[in-house]
Amino acid sequence: MRMSKLLGERFKNPPADATAKSHIFLSRAGYIKQVGGGIFTLLPPAERISKKIQAIIREEMDAVGGQECLFPVVMPRELWDMSGRYSSIGQEMMRFKDRGGHDLVIGMTHEEASVHAAMDTIKSYDQLPFMIYQIQTKVRDEARPRAGLIRVREFLMKDAYSFHETQEDLEEYYKKLYDAYFKIYRRMGLKKVIAVHSDGGMMGGKVADEFQLLTEIGEDTIIICPDCDTASNIDVATSVMDENDHIFGVKQEVFTGEAKSIDEVCSNLNKKPSQVCKAVCYAVIGDEKRVVIAFLRGDKEVNEAKLKLLVGGDIAIKNLEDSGLVKGNIGCVDLSVEGAEIYFDKSLEGLESFVTGANKEGFHYQGVSISRDVKPEKFVDISKVSEGERCPKCGAKLLVKKGIEIGNIFQLGTKYTKSMGMQVHDKDGNLFNPIMGCYGIGIGRNIAAIAEENSDEKGLVWPMSVAPWHIYLCPLRMDDEKVREAAEKLYKKLVAENFEVLYDDRNASAGLKLTDSELMGIPVRIVISPKTLENGTLEITIRATGEKIFVSEQNLSKKLDELIVY
């Protein structure tokens, strides 16, 4: 490829809203161009990377028995009504009507389509297990697209679906996909990838794992034990907290005036956040009459993913107008709200002298005992794990890290096959619903993840396995006829030998060319200049290390074969 013909420009300054390195460098280096919020064009260099990632994924999916197919992007409402997700998924799924007024959806995932493909085709247990996969465009109306390709509205994704007769068979296959994912990431050149337990979310299922690239720019919070293999997304992470002190206080009502927040109440009463009980109130989406009140220690935060599972629906912070609740003074003593569902977090267990609202304007109680004055029937885990709390497996202090989710796998059970009526005969002729697993990898997000991990202050540093081109041929002084002729000859020779070459044939300054080569991150740079021609050598620079190697043209191909390995 000649740089003079390559679509895309390179820029000195990043996009105004870019904070992630991947967003900055992919934009500056001419890999992506923003079309709208969360919508990007992959320019030719990025599309070449995408194709290489897809090839790696296809090889590994085929190696575990996958069959590639292609599901439609647009599907009729009826398919999603069968699973119940047409109504249960919120605004992130895009719905529209065709010219005849028929309801359609744009696919954000394809569980329904995979079951539809298998229904009436797979009829007997001896056709199980099997796995089908696709690499297809998905659309998700993200409320807050961010960080370039990390969170977008339109994206290319590999999603796979397996079907099994027994749970044991699913678990065995799930482990194969688990291992295959790590192999895929290693082949892409990613190093800081871990698997963490996660929430099934809209996919459903009781067992789910995410593959996370650990990086500070990540939007996911990961709880990691440094001493054992425990790692979880904060949505499902559990911990062992240090016990509360069990010192009983004397309950008394105190005037706190305008103090509403935890910090204000603590300052007013000279208390620590861990000595205060706070209340967070929610409405259940779709059933506004339901009021949910979560009580937890003042130094803790509500884990809404955990609370949603208990409530059995999506939740949102409740507007307290006309509720009878006094914002900033809600307390767990003698609280009376008709129809309210009240949950007490485990952080309150054993807390025998704490502050809570008095359920009237300007007043709180202090010296409240959870066992004497409140007496909850049970405590539940609805708070986020904090750094320093203890690992439930080995007791070590937990760490909090940030990560980018670059893949996920789920054990779905029979959620879709049962709701959609897919049945298969067992060996005795009885009908059963196959058990499913699903497995996803976002292509664009993995491009961004590789860029995040493989970059420096100068630009991108692509691993050889996914680099858009392996060689950046960089002639300096194209106005010199000898340089130009030597460069043209070498370019044609390398292409004929099947090397992947980006040839910078522009009549531009040496500084611009060298800067662009580093920004674009092509692994191997070959410089031809009047000086190298005079010396009878070619200058090779390794982008990742900066190492320089001087070779004759006769030995160049052999040296490149040694360097271009993956």
N, C-alpha and C positions, 0 to 999 in steps of 0.2 A: 504494500500500500504506500502510495506517495503522499507525503504530508500536504503538498500543494493541492491535492484533490480531496483530502479528508474533510468530511463534514464536521463542523464544530470549531470553536475558538478556545483559546486559552487566555485566562484573565489573571491580572495581578490581585484584584480585590475579590473577596468572597461575596455571596449574596447577603443582603442586609440582615436577614433573619437566621443566618446559618450559625449554629453553635457547635454541632458535631463535626469532628475532623472529616468524617466521610462525606458529609454534605458539602463542606468547604472545598475539599480537594476534588471530589467528583465533578462539582460545578466548575471550579477554576480550570481543571485540566481538560474540559470538553468531553466529559463522559455522559453527562445528563443535562437536560434543559427543562426547566419547569414550565408547564402548560397552565396550571392552576393550582389551587390549594390541594396538596396531596396527590397531584397528578404530574407525572414526568414522562418525557420522551427519553428512551435509552438511545443515545447516539451510537454510531458504529463501534467505537472501542468498548463501550459498556455492553452492547449486544453480543460482541465476540466473547466477553467474559461470561455473559449469561448462557451462551451456547455451551461453553466448556463446563460450567457448573451443571447444566442439564445433562451433559454426556456422562459426567461422573455419577450423577443420581440414577440415570437410566441403567448404567452398568451394575450398580449395587442393588437396585430394585429387581433387575432381571436375575441377578445372582441368587436372590432368595425366592425365586419363583413368581415374580410379578408379571402380570400381563398388561401391557399398555393399551389404553383406550382413550377416548376423548368424549367427555360429557358436554352437553350444551351449556352455554353461558346463560341463556334465557330459558326459563321453565314456567309452566303453567301453575297457577295458584293451587290447583287440586293436589299436585304432588306434595306440596308443603302443608296443605291441610291434613293430609294423611298422617303426617308425623306430629301435627299440632304446632309446628314451628312458624307457620305463617302468622299466627296470632301471638305466639310467645316471644318471638324476636322483635326487638324494638326498631327504632328509626335507623339503625345501622344497615338494615336490609332495604335495598331500593326496590320499590314496587311501582308498577305502572300498568296502564291499560293499552291494549292494542286498538286498532282502528274499529274493531267490532265491539269494544267495551269489555273485552275479556281481561281478567286480572292476570298479570304476569309478574315474575320476580327476576332480578338479576342475581345470579348465583354468587354467594359469598363463601359457600362451602357446598359439598356435593354428596353428603350422606344419602339424601333422598334419591338422587339420581343413580347412585351405585346400587341401592336396593332395587330400584325400578329396573335397572339393567339385568339384575340377577333373577328377579321374579319370573316364574314360569319357564325359566331357562335351566336353573339349577333345581333338580327335582329329587335327587337322592343323596343320601349321606356319603356314598362313595365318590361323589363329585367334590366333596369337601376334604381338606380345606383348599381355598384358593384366594388369591389376592389380585385385585385389579388396581391400576394406578393411572394417573394422567398428569400432564403438565399443562395447565390451563389458566386463562385470565380470570381473576376474581375481582369483584367490586364490593367495597364495604364503605358506607358513608360515615367515615370517622368524624367524630365531633371536633377533634383537635389533631389534625395531621401535624407531624413534627419531624425534624432532623433528616430532611431529605428522603431517602428511600427507607428509612427505618420505620416510619408509620405513615402509610399512604392510603389513598382511597381506591386506587386500581393497582393490581399487582399480579404477577405471575407466580403460580404456586404448584408444587408437586403435592398431590394428595392421593393417598392410597387407602384401600378398604379391604380388609380380610374377613372371611366368613368361615365359621368353625362349628363343629358338632358339639364340642364340649369346652368347658372353661379351661380344663387342663391343656387342651390343644391350643386354645388362644394364648394362654400364658407362655407356652413353649415358643409359639411363633412371635409373640410380643418381644421376647428376649432376643430373637434373631434380628428383628427390626431395630431394637435398642442398640445392638452391637453394630449393625449396618450403618446407623446414623453416625456413630463415632468414627467409623471408617470413612464415611463421606466427608466429615469435617477435617479429618487428618489429610485426606487427599486434596482438599481445598487449600490447605496450608494454615488452618486455624489451630491454635495451640491452647488458648485459655477457655476451653469449652467444658462445661460440667452438666450433668443431668440432675434435675431437681424435681421433687414431687410437686404436683400442681393440682389446681382445681379444674374439673372437667368443663366448667363454664357452660356455654350454650350447646356444646357437643354432647354433654351428658357423660355418664359412666362414672364408676367409683374409683378407678385407677387411672392416673394420668401422670405423664412425665414431660417436662420441658427440657430442652437443650438450650443452655444459656451461655453466651459469651460474656465473661466477666469484664466489665469496663465501666468507668465512672460516668460515661454518657448514657448508660442504660436507663430505661424507664421502669424496669422491674426491680423490686427489692427481694434479695435472696438471703435466706438465713442459712449459714454454713457452720458446721461444727469442725474446728481445726483438728480434732483428735480422732474422729471416726468418719464414716462415709455418709453421715446424715447431711442432706441438703434439701431445702424446700423453698418454694415460692412463699412469700410472706402471707399470701392468701390462705395457705393451709398449714403453715408452720406452727408447731407447738413447742412449748418449753416448760421447764420447771423453774418457778420463781422462788426467790428466797422467802421464807415464811414471814408473815406479818408478826408483830411483836406480842400480840395477845394481851396487851396491857389494857385493862378496862378503864373507861373514863366515866365521868358523871355527865349525863345528858343535860344540856341547858340551851335555851334559846338565846341567841345573841343578835344584836342589831349590826348589820353590815352595810346598810345604806345603799349606795349606788354600785357597790362591788358585785360584779356579775361573773366575770371570767375566773378561771382557776387562779391565774396570777394575781388578780385583784383581791380575791378572797384570801389567798395565802398571805398577801402583804397586810391585809386588814387584821387577820387573826394570828399572824406570826406562825404560820404553819408551812409544811412542805407539801408539794403536790401529791406525794404518796400518802398524805394524811387527810386527803379530801376525796369524797365520792362525787363524781360528776354524772350528769344525765345527758344522754343524746336521744332526741326524739325523731322518729321516722314515720312516714306514711307509706303504705303498701301501694305500689303503682297498680292501677286497675281496680283498687278497692279502697277508696279514700277514707272510708269509715274506720278502717283498721288503724289503730295507733300503736306503735311499737316504741317502748321506752327501754333503752339500754343503760344500765348503771355499771360503772367501772371506776377503778381508782384514778385519781386525777392525773397521774403521770403516764397513763396508758391511753391508747387510741383505739377506737372501735375498728374491728376488722369486718368491713361490710360484706365481704365474700362469705365469711363464716356465719354472719347474722342472716344473710339471705337464705342460706341452707336451712336454718332453724325456722325462719318465717315461711319459707316455701314460696317465695316470690321476690320480684325486684323491689327495692326500697329507695326512698329519697328523703332527704331532710324535710321534716314537717314544718309548715307554717303554723305557728302557735296561736295565731289570732282566733278567737272564739273557741279555743280548746279547753279553757279553764286552767291551763298550765301557765306558770309565771316564769318567763324566760330568765335564766340566771339564778333562779331560786327553787328549782325543782329538786325535791329530796325524796329519799326512799323510806322515810318514816311516815306512816299514816297517809300514804298517797292514795287518793281515790279518784280514778279517772274511768268512767264507764267504758267498758269494752277494751281497755288498754291491755296489751300483751307486754308483760314486764320480764326482762331478763337481767340476771345478776352475773357479772363476769367473775371468773375464778380469782381474779386479783383482789377481790373483796373478802375472800374466805379468811377467817381468823382476824380480821381488822376490827378491833374492839374499842378504839377511841379515834373517831374520825369526824370530819365536818361534812354536812350535807345540807341542801336547801331545806327551808322550813315550809315551803309551798305557799309562801305569801311574800308580798313585795317588801324588800329591805331586810329580810331576816334569814338566818341560817341556824342550824343546830350544830353544836360541837359536843365532843364526848360521846358520840353515838357508838353503840356496840352492834355489830352485825348480827351476833347470835342472840342478844338480849332484846334489842329494839326493833329489829327488822325480821329476823327468822325466815329467810328465803327457803323455799322447799328444796331448791337445788341451785348449784352454781354451774355455769356453762362457760365454754371457751369462746369468747367473742372479741378478744382484744388482740392487737398486733404484738408479735414477739419483739422484744427490745434487745439490743446488744448487751451482752453481759449476763443475760439470763442463761439458765443451764440447759444443756442438751438432754432431752428425755431418754436418750439411749446410753450415753456414757458419763453425763454429768459435767462435761467441760463447758467453759463459757462460750456462748455462741457469738459469731461474728455477723455483721450486716454488710452485705455487698450489693452493688448494682450490676445489672446484666441486661443484655439484649436477647430476647427470645428468638432463636434462629431455627427452631423446629419443635414439634410436639408430637406425642403419641398418646393414644387413649384406648382403654378397654371399654368399649361401648355397651357390652352386654347385648340384650335383645331389644333395646329401646326403639330402634328403627324397624327391625324385621317384624317385631310384634305389632307395633302401631300401624305398619303398612301392610300387614297380612302376608308376609313372606313365610311360606312353610315348606319343609323338606321332609321326605320319608326317612325314618331310621331303618335299621336292619330288620326290625320286626314289622315294618309297614306303618308304624305310628308317625303322625305328623309332629314336627317340632319347629320352633323358630331358631334359625341359625344365630350364633353368637358372633358379634362383630368387633373388629378393632379398626382404628383409623390412624393415619400417620401423615403429618404434613411438614413441608419445608418451603418457606418463601424464598424465591430466587432473588428478587431485588433486595430483600432485607439481608440475604447472605452476601451479596455484593458489597453492601454497606458495612456489614460486620467484618469482612475481610479487609476493607479499606480502613476501618477503625483500628484494627490490630496491626495492620501492615502499612504504616506511614511514619514519616518523621517530619522535621521542621521544613524540609524542602518539598515534600509532596508524598505521593503514593509509592509503595514498594511492593509490587504485585508478586505473590508466589508464582513460581514457574508454571505450576499446573493450571492456573486460571488466567495468566497474563494475556492481554489481548494480542500482543505480539511478543515474541521472545527477544527480538533484536531491534535496537534502535540504531539504524545506520545514519551516522551524523558527519557528513562532510563539511568541513570548515573552509570558507573561501570558495564558494561555488562560482565566483567570477574568475577563478583560476582555471584555465582550460584543462590542465593536467589533473587537477583535483576532480573536476566535473567528469572527465572521461573515466578516471579510475573508479569513482563512485558508481557511475552508471554500469560499468562492467561488473563490479562486485555485487551490486544489487541483483542483476540478472543471474549471476552465478549462484548466489544464495537462494534465490527463489527457485531456480532449476533444481537445487539440491533439497528442496522442500523445507527450507527454514522459513519461519514466520518473521517477516521483516517489515518494520515501519521505516520507510526511507524518507529522511528529512531533506527533500530536494529544493527547499525554499532558498532563495538568495537573501538570507537574513544573517544578522551578526552572530558571531560565535557565542557571545553571551546569551542571546535569546535562545539559540538552539540548545545549548547545554542546560539552561534553566528549564526549558520545556521538557527535555528528556527526563530530568529529575522529577518534575511535577507530575508527569504522566506515569512514571514508575515502571517503565519497561525494564525487565531484569538485566539485560546485557546491552551495553552501548559500544559501538565500534566507531572510532573517530578516524577520519581520513583528512589530512591537512598537508600543506606544503612541507611541513617538517617531517611528518611520518613518511611521505613519499621520498624525501631526501634520505631518510634513514633506512628505507626499505622494509618498514614494519607497519603494522596496524595497532592502534591503541585500543585495548578492550578495558572497559570499566564495569565492575559488578555493582549494580545499583544498591543492593542490600548492605554491602560492606564497604564500598568505595575502593576496593582493591583494583589496582591497575595491572594489566598484563600486556606485554608487547610480543607480538608474534608476526612471523612472515605470512604473506598471503598464501603460500604453499601449505603452511601448517594450520591455517585458520579453521578449516572445516573440522579437522580432528579436534582442535581445542574447543570449538563450539559444541561438538558432540559430547565432550566431557562436561561442559558447563550446563548444557540444557538437559537436565535429568529431573524427573519427578515421578 
